[in-house]
Amino acid sequence: MERTVLCGASAYEEKYYFNRKFDSLPENVKEELQIMCVLFTEDVGGVLTLEYDENGSLEFKVMAADDDFDYDEIGSGLKIRQYQREKRELLESLELYYKVFFLSGNLKGKK
């Protein structure tokens, strides 16, 4: 199963990552993604990545170290649902962007 990481943040390293394949996204979208990822890891801890699956669906992936007793697993789920609700338009636009610019050639061969 091929996955493509859009962006992510780590509470452990206090770093944000943005995949340069997506540099063509508008600056305001990149900033919103950074704010969303960094705030998530500050609030609940762990590592958050936004990843596209092979069909172009954007998914939140969260990981935490086994010995991270500050990680808030319940808060993580709640925060993801909050983002999915509040950022629905952004997330749907990012999925459409990926499907048009990255998957369109691959989808023609699958019909």
CNS distance restraints for C-alpha pairs under 8 A (distance, minus, plus):
assign (resid   1 and name CA) (resid  53 and name CA) 7.61 0.50 0.50
assign (resid   1 and name CA) (resid  54 and name CA) 6.65 0.50 0.50
assign (resid   2 and name CA) (resid  53 and name CA) 6.54 0.50 0.50
assign (resid   2 and name CA) (resid  54 and name CA) 5.56 0.50 0.50
assign (resid   3 and name CA) (resid  51 and name CA) 6.39 0.50 0.50
assign (resid   3 and name CA) (resid  52 and name CA) 5.57 0.50 0.50
assign (resid   3 and name CA) (resid  53 and name CA) 4.81 0.50 0.50
assign (resid   3 and name CA) (resid  54 and name CA) 6.05 0.50 0.50
assign (resid   4 and name CA) (resid  51 and name CA) 5.44 0.50 0.50
assign (resid   4 and name CA) (resid  52 and name CA) 5.11 0.50 0.50
assign (resid   4 and name CA) (resid  53 and name CA) 6.76 0.50 0.50
assign (resid   5 and name CA) (resid  19 and name CA) 6.71 0.50 0.50
assign (resid   5 and name CA) (resid  49 and name CA) 6.78 0.50 0.50
assign (resid   5 and name CA) (resid  50 and name CA) 5.97 0.50 0.50
assign (resid   5 and name CA) (resid  51 and name CA) 4.27 0.50 0.50
assign (resid   5 and name CA) (resid  52 and name CA) 6.33 0.50 0.50
assign (resid   6 and name CA) (resid  18 and name CA) 6.25 0.50 0.50
assign (resid   6 and name CA) (resid  19 and name CA) 5.41 0.50 0.50
assign (resid   6 and name CA) (resid  22 and name CA) 7.25 0.50 0.50
assign (resid   6 and name CA) (resid  49 and name CA) 7.43 0.50 0.50
assign (resid   6 and name CA) (resid  50 and name CA) 5.54 0.50 0.50
assign (resid   6 and name CA) (resid  51 and name CA) 5.56 0.50 0.50
assign (resid   6 and name CA) (resid  52 and name CA) 7.15 0.50 0.50
assign (resid   7 and name CA) (resid  16 and name CA) 7.54 0.50 0.50
assign (resid   7 and name CA) (resid  17 and name CA) 5.33 0.50 0.50
assign (resid   7 and name CA) (resid  18 and name CA) 4.35 0.50 0.50
assign (resid   7 and name CA) (resid  19 and name CA) 5.86 0.50 0.50
assign (resid   7 and name CA) (resid  33 and name CA) 7.49 0.50 0.50
assign (resid   7 and name CA) (resid  34 and name CA) 7.82 0.50 0.50
assign (resid   7 and name CA) (resid  37 and name CA) 7.91 0.50 0.50
assign (resid   7 and name CA) (resid  49 and name CA) 5.72 0.50 0.50
assign (resid   7 and name CA) (resid  50 and name CA) 5.51 0.50 0.50
assign (resid   7 and name CA) (resid  51 and name CA) 7.39 0.50 0.50
assign (resid   8 and name CA) (resid  16 and name CA) 5.80 0.50 0.50
assign (resid   8 and name CA) (resid  17 and name CA) 5.12 0.50 0.50
assign (resid   8 and name CA) (resid  18 and name CA) 6.66 0.50 0.50
assign (resid   8 and name CA) (resid  34 and name CA) 7.90 0.50 0.50
assign (resid   8 and name CA) (resid  37 and name CA) 6.04 0.50 0.50
assign (resid   8 and name CA) (resid  47 and name CA) 7.27 0.50 0.50
assign (resid   8 and name CA) (resid  48 and name CA) 5.30 0.50 0.50
assign (resid   8 and name CA) (resid  49 and name CA) 3.97 0.50 0.50
assign (resid   8 and name CA) (resid  50 and name CA) 6.09 0.50 0.50
assign (resid   9 and name CA) (resid  14 and name CA) 7.26 0.50 0.50
assign (resid   9 and name CA) (resid  15 and name CA) 5.66 0.50 0.50
assign (resid   9 and name CA) (resid  16 and name CA) 4.31 0.50 0.50
assign (resid   9 and name CA) (resid  17 and name CA) 6.07 0.50 0.50
assign (resid   9 and name CA) (resid  37 and name CA) 5.52 0.50 0.50
assign (resid   9 and name CA) (resid  38 and name CA) 5.73 0.50 0.50
assign (resid   9 and name CA) (resid  41 and name CA) 6.64 0.50 0.50
assign (resid   9 and name CA) (resid  47 and name CA) 5.77 0.50 0.50
assign (resid   9 and name CA) (resid  48 and name CA) 5.42 0.50 0.50
assign (resid   9 and name CA) (resid  49 and name CA) 6.56 0.50 0.50
assign (resid  10 and name CA) (resid  14 and name CA) 5.43 0.50 0.50
assign (resid  10 and name CA) (resid  15 and name CA) 5.53 0.50 0.50
assign (resid  10 and name CA) (resid  16 and name CA) 6.62 0.50 0.50
assign (resid  10 and name CA) (resid  38 and name CA) 7.68 0.50 0.50
assign (resid  10 and name CA) (resid  41 and name CA) 6.31 0.50 0.50
assign (resid  10 and name CA) (resid  45 and name CA) 7.67 0.50 0.50
assign (resid  10 and name CA) (resid  46 and name CA) 6.14 0.50 0.50
assign (resid  10 and name CA) (resid  47 and name CA) 4.34 0.50 0.50
assign (resid  10 and name CA) (resid  48 and name CA) 6.50 0.50 0.50
assign (resid  11 and name CA) (resid  15 and name CA) 7.26 0.50 0.50
assign (resid  11 and name CA) (resid  38 and name CA) 7.99 0.50 0.50
assign (resid  11 and name CA) (resid  41 and name CA) 5.19 0.50 0.50
assign (resid  11 and name CA) (resid  42 and name CA) 6.38 0.50 0.50
assign (resid  11 and name CA) (resid  45 and name CA) 5.28 0.50 0.50
assign (resid  11 and name CA) (resid  46 and name CA) 5.41 0.50 0.50
assign (resid  11 and name CA) (resid  47 and name CA) 6.12 0.50 0.50
assign (resid  12 and name CA) (resid  45 and name CA) 7.83 0.50 0.50
assign (resid  12 and name CA) (resid  46 and name CA) 6.82 0.50 0.50
assign (resid  12 and name CA) (resid  47 and name CA) 7.57 0.50 0.50
assign (resid  16 and name CA) (resid  34 and name CA) 6.95 0.50 0.50
assign (resid  16 and name CA) (resid  37 and name CA) 7.58 0.50 0.50
assign (resid  16 and name CA) (resid  38 and name CA) 6.86 0.50 0.50
assign (resid  18 and name CA) (resid  22 and name CA) 7.94 0.50 0.50
assign (resid  19 and name CA) (resid  23 and name CA) 7.60 0.50 0.50
assign (resid  25 and name CA) (resid  29 and name CA) 6.55 0.50 0.50
assign (resid  25 and name CA) (resid  30 and name CA) 6.71 0.50 0.50
assign (resid  26 and name CA) (resid  30 and name CA) 6.50 0.50 0.50
assign (resid  27 and name CA) (resid  31 and name CA) 6.12 0.50 0.50
assign (resid  28 and name CA) (resid  32 and name CA) 6.11 0.50 0.50
assign (resid  29 and name CA) (resid  33 and name CA) 6.20 0.50 0.50
assign (resid  30 and name CA) (resid  34 and name CA) 6.24 0.50 0.50
assign (resid  31 and name CA) (resid  35 and name CA) 6.17 0.50 0.50
assign (resid  32 and name CA) (resid  36 and name CA) 6.06 0.50 0.50
assign (resid  33 and name CA) (resid  37 and name CA) 6.13 0.50 0.50
assign (resid  34 and name CA) (resid  38 and name CA) 6.00 0.50 0.50
assign (resid  35 and name CA) (resid  39 and name CA) 5.89 0.50 0.50
assign (resid  36 and name CA) (resid  40 and name CA) 6.11 0.50 0.50
assign (resid  37 and name CA) (resid  41 and name CA) 6.45 0.50 0.50
assign (resid  37 and name CA) (resid  48 and name CA) 6.57 0.50 0.50
assign (resid  37 and name CA) (resid  49 and name CA) 7.68 0.50 0.50
assign (resid  38 and name CA) (resid  42 and name CA) 6.17 0.50 0.50
assign (resid  39 and name CA) (resid  43 and name CA) 6.00 0.50 0.50
assign (resid  40 and name CA) (resid  44 and name CA) 6.11 0.50 0.50
assign (resid  40 and name CA) (resid  45 and name CA) 7.25 0.50 0.50
assign (resid  40 and name CA) (resid  48 and name CA) 7.49 0.50 0.50
assign (resid  40 and name CA) (resid  76 and name CA) 7.82 0.50 0.50
assign (resid  40 and name CA) (resid  79 and name CA) 7.17 0.50 0.50
assign (resid  41 and name CA) (resid  45 and name CA) 4.35 0.50 0.50
assign (resid  41 and name CA) (resid  46 and name CA) 5.97 0.50 0.50
assign (resid  41 and name CA) (resid  47 and name CA) 6.46 0.50 0.50
assign (resid  41 and name CA) (resid  48 and name CA) 6.77 0.50 0.50
assign (resid  44 and name CA) (resid  70 and name CA) 7.71 0.50 0.50
assign (resid  44 and name CA) (resid  71 and name CA) 5.58 0.50 0.50
assign (resid  44 and name CA) (resid  72 and name CA) 4.95 0.50 0.50
assign (resid  44 and name CA) (resid  73 and name CA) 7.40 0.50 0.50
assign (resid  44 and name CA) (resid  75 and name CA) 6.07 0.50 0.50
assign (resid  44 and name CA) (resid  76 and name CA) 5.81 0.50 0.50
assign (resid  45 and name CA) (resid  64 and name CA) 7.53 0.50 0.50
assign (resid  45 and name CA) (resid  70 and name CA) 6.83 0.50 0.50
assign (resid  45 and name CA) (resid  71 and name CA) 4.87 0.50 0.50
assign (resid  45 and name CA) (resid  72 and name CA) 6.76 0.50 0.50
assign (resid  46 and name CA) (resid  62 and name CA) 6.87 0.50 0.50
assign (resid  46 and name CA) (resid  63 and name CA) 5.70 0.50 0.50
assign (resid  46 and name CA) (resid  64 and name CA) 4.42 0.50 0.50
assign (resid  46 and name CA) (resid  65 and name CA) 7.06 0.50 0.50
assign (resid  46 and name CA) (resid  68 and name CA) 7.83 0.50 0.50
assign (resid  46 and name CA) (resid  71 and name CA) 6.04 0.50 0.50
assign (resid  47 and name CA) (resid  62 and name CA) 5.57 0.50 0.50
assign (resid  47 and name CA) (resid  63 and name CA) 5.16 0.50 0.50
assign (resid  47 and name CA) (resid  64 and name CA) 6.20 0.50 0.50
assign (resid  48 and name CA) (resid  60 and name CA) 6.92 0.50 0.50
assign (resid  48 and name CA) (resid  61 and name CA) 5.71 0.50 0.50
assign (resid  48 and name CA) (resid  62 and name CA) 4.64 0.50 0.50
assign (resid  48 and name CA) (resid  63 and name CA) 6.67 0.50 0.50
assign (resid  49 and name CA) (resid  60 and name CA) 5.97 0.50 0.50
assign (resid  49 and name CA) (resid  61 and name CA) 5.19 0.50 0.50
assign (resid  49 and name CA) (resid  62 and name CA) 6.54 0.50 0.50
assign (resid  50 and name CA) (resid  58 and name CA) 6.50 0.50 0.50
assign (resid  50 and name CA) (resid  59 and name CA) 5.59 0.50 0.50
assign (resid  50 and name CA) (resid  60 and name CA) 4.83 0.50 0.50
assign (resid  50 and name CA) (resid  61 and name CA) 6.23 0.50 0.50
assign (resid  51 and name CA) (resid  58 and name CA) 5.51 0.50 0.50
assign (resid  51 and name CA) (resid  59 and name CA) 5.26 0.50 0.50
assign (resid  51 and name CA) (resid  60 and name CA) 6.53 0.50 0.50
assign (resid  51 and name CA) (resid  61 and name CA) 7.12 0.50 0.50
assign (resid  52 and name CA) (resid  56 and name CA) 5.24 0.50 0.50
assign (resid  52 and name CA) (resid  57 and name CA) 5.31 0.50 0.50
assign (resid  52 and name CA) (resid  58 and name CA) 4.48 0.50 0.50
assign (resid  52 and name CA) (resid  59 and name CA) 6.19 0.50 0.50
assign (resid  52 and name CA) (resid  95 and name CA) 7.87 0.50 0.50
assign (resid  53 and name CA) (resid  57 and name CA) 5.49 0.50 0.50
assign (resid  53 and name CA) (resid  58 and name CA) 6.63 0.50 0.50
assign (resid  53 and name CA) (resid  59 and name CA) 7.37 0.50 0.50
assign (resid  55 and name CA) (resid  99 and name CA) 7.88 0.50 0.50
assign (resid  56 and name CA) (resid  95 and name CA) 5.92 0.50 0.50
assign (resid  56 and name CA) (resid  96 and name CA) 7.90 0.50 0.50
assign (resid  56 and name CA) (resid  98 and name CA) 6.22 0.50 0.50
assign (resid  56 and name CA) (resid  99 and name CA) 5.62 0.50 0.50
assign (resid  56 and name CA) (resid 103 and name CA) 7.28 0.50 0.50
assign (resid  57 and name CA) (resid  95 and name CA) 5.85 0.50 0.50
assign (resid  58 and name CA) (resid  91 and name CA) 7.16 0.50 0.50
assign (resid  58 and name CA) (resid  94 and name CA) 7.66 0.50 0.50
assign (resid  58 and name CA) (resid  95 and name CA) 6.03 0.50 0.50
assign (resid  60 and name CA) (resid  80 and name CA) 7.17 0.50 0.50
assign (resid  62 and name CA) (resid  76 and name CA) 7.89 0.50 0.50
assign (resid  64 and name CA) (resid  68 and name CA) 6.61 0.50 0.50
assign (resid  64 and name CA) (resid  71 and name CA) 6.82 0.50 0.50
assign (resid  72 and name CA) (resid  76 and name CA) 6.01 0.50 0.50
assign (resid  73 and name CA) (resid  77 and name CA) 6.58 0.50 0.50
assign (resid  74 and name CA) (resid  78 and name CA) 6.35 0.50 0.50
assign (resid  75 and name CA) (resid  79 and name CA) 5.91 0.50 0.50
assign (resid  76 and name CA) (resid  80 and name CA) 6.19 0.50 0.50
assign (resid  77 and name CA) (resid  81 and name CA) 6.30 0.50 0.50
assign (resid  78 and name CA) (resid  82 and name CA) 6.15 0.50 0.50
assign (resid  79 and name CA) (resid  83 and name CA) 6.19 0.50 0.50
assign (resid  80 and name CA) (resid  84 and name CA) 6.12 0.50 0.50
assign (resid  81 and name CA) (resid  85 and name CA) 6.16 0.50 0.50
assign (resid  82 and name CA) (resid  86 and name CA) 5.96 0.50 0.50
assign (resid  83 and name CA) (resid  87 and name CA) 5.26 0.50 0.50
assign (resid  83 and name CA) (resid  88 and name CA) 7.33 0.50 0.50
assign (resid  84 and name CA) (resid  88 and name CA) 5.26 0.50 0.50
assign (resid  84 and name CA) (resid  91 and name CA) 7.47 0.50 0.50
assign (resid  87 and name CA) (resid  91 and name CA) 6.11 0.50 0.50
assign (resid  88 and name CA) (resid  92 and name CA) 6.04 0.50 0.50
assign (resid  89 and name CA) (resid  93 and name CA) 6.10 0.50 0.50
assign (resid  90 and name CA) (resid  94 and name CA) 6.20 0.50 0.50
assign (resid  91 and name CA) (resid  95 and name CA) 6.31 0.50 0.50
assign (resid  92 and name CA) (resid  96 and name CA) 6.27 0.50 0.50
assign (resid  93 and name CA) (resid  97 and name CA) 6.06 0.50 0.50
assign (resid  94 and name CA) (resid  98 and name CA) 6.19 0.50 0.50
assign (resid  95 and name CA) (resid  99 and name CA) 6.18 0.50 0.50
assign (resid  96 and name CA) (resid 100 and name CA) 6.09 0.50 0.50
assign (resid  97 and name CA) (resid 101 and name CA) 5.97 0.50 0.50
assign (resid  97 and name CA) (resid 102 and name CA) 7.88 0.50 0.50
assign (resid  98 and name CA) (resid 102 and name CA) 5.21 0.50 0.50
assign (resid  98 and name CA) (resid 103 and name CA) 6.58 0.50 0.50
assign (resid  99 and name CA) (resid 103 and name CA) 4.69 0.50 0.50
assign (resid  99 and name CA) (resid 104 and name CA) 5.89 0.50 0.50
assign (resid 100 and name CA) (resid 104 and name CA) 5.12 0.50 0.50
assign (resid 103 and name CA) (resid 107 and name CA) 6.01 0.50 0.50
assign (resid 104 and name CA) (resid 108 and name CA) 6.65 0.50 0.50
assign (resid 105 and name CA) (resid 109 and name CA) 7.33 0.50 0.50
assign (resid 106 and name CA) (resid 110 and name CA) 6.91 0.50 0.50
assign (resid 107 and name CA) (resid 111 and name CA) 6.80 0.50 0.50
